[in-house]
């Protein structure tokens, strides 16, 4: 006896396709950011410059809060940036 799955709602399917496409773009953007930060880290290392720049990170957070049109809240933006910055730093450290 086989159990049939219920038919997939077309609206749900459409939303899922859109979300998947957005996730692919998000992954591509994160990968591009990691590559850019790796190149910057190498440049800074060759010149004896510090990799971590807290002032730049603070500027970035403030700037993104100014240009954010939502629906991401400022608290959500803080969480997102903390995650992205930590992830990118970890990936750069992995080489």
ABEGO torsion letter per residue (X at the ends): XBBBBBBBBAAAAAAAAAAAAAAAAAAAAAAAAAAAAAAAAAAAAAAGBBABBAAAAAAAAAAAAAABAOABBAAAAAAAAAAAAAAAAAAAAAX
